[in-house]
Amino acid sequence: MKPIRLTALLLSFFLLVPVCLRVSAAEISAQAYVVLDAESGEIFAAQNADLRLPCASTTKIMTALLVLESLSPEKTVTISESHTLAEGSKMYLRAGETISVSDLLYGLLLASGNDAALALAEAAAGSVEAFVAQMNERAVLLGLKNTHFQNPSGLPDETHYSSAEDLAMLMAEAMRNEVFARICGTREAVLDGRTVVNHNRLLHTVEGVDGGKTGYTKAAGRCLVSTAIRNGRRLVVVTLNAPDDWDDHKTLYDSAFARFEMLDLSSLLPELSLCVVGGDCDTVPLLTDAAEISLTAEERKRLQIVIELPRFDYAPLAFGTAVGRVLWMLDGRSVAVAELRLNGSVAVQTAPTANY
């Protein structure tokens, strides 16, 4: 039987309502910032979000993502003299040593090694120039309209820039890569005798923070991209040119997550039942598995319920049998699913005994 889909709107209209956080400009030191929902892409708070600014070593998010998409973490790379001469921060590679892509990525994302950036770029694309071209191509594919790269490390250049919104979108994409997420959420790693420590202190000072990338140059100031997850919701915060970036991120996370509340989704459902053919009763009530989700008040207003259920079924039917499902939809995407189960059993109807 083909199931029917019953859609119940929780509103009589469907509006996208922007979320405004209760954060004053005086509380945030950043020249530009954004708070973005990693799943939906919705922006919860922003200032100068599309302003093109130097982005320093937050560039390495793109470098790591492209490397992971083109090279196996187990592949080894031989370090050349030119890699060791990289300007700026380093993981202190030695000419002639052989090191895995995985270890180079730890050095790139934790120690912010510019030497690792050069070695990875050449290994992935054959030359730094070819790799940078790939970075810019990927930026276009991701819809990063205010981003242009000139090198894989983030060293200052007039044509090397990004925006808070673009970096948030990039981080949301990168966190979908399990290896990237694991590495950038690591506080410290020992790489064949070489210890690298993550510069991102939010990992142990702010609730839920499980990844990110720091950056600093004199031209860019302090730059920070981080991501946190609480009650199943992941947010990305980006600050550019922020003297008090650690406090900025804590303030923005606490303000954003305070707007979320856990909602018992099953409490929104009407009483449901299934029609039965050939049974000792005509209908049987249904129950759903427990389902909870963290939502803002504005998101609750946009929530839709889609019920997938057959028009009827034939006896016999056993208690607890899954006969359909419920989907809770937000802005066209499924945010939760629960099965519909029989809250009772149905026996086959027996014919009455004739008396002669």
Secondary structure, 3 states (H helix, E strand, C coil): CCCEEEEEECCCCCCCCCCCCCCCHHHCCCCEEEEEECCCCCEEEEECCCCCECCHHHHHHHHHHHHHHHCCCCCEEECCHHHHCCCCCCCCCCCCCEEEHHHHHHHHHCCCCHHHHHHHHHHHHCCHHHHHHHHHHHHHHCCCCCCECCCCCCCCCCCCEECHHHHHHHHHHHCCCHHHHHHHCCCEEEECCEEEECCCHHHHCCCCEEEEEEEEECCCEEEEEEEEEECCEEEEEEEECCCCHHHHHHHHHHHHHCCEEEEEHHHHCCCCEEEEECECCCEEEEEECCCEEEEEHHHHHHEEEEEEECCCEECCECCCCEEEEEEEEECCEEEEEEEEEECCCECECCCCCCCC
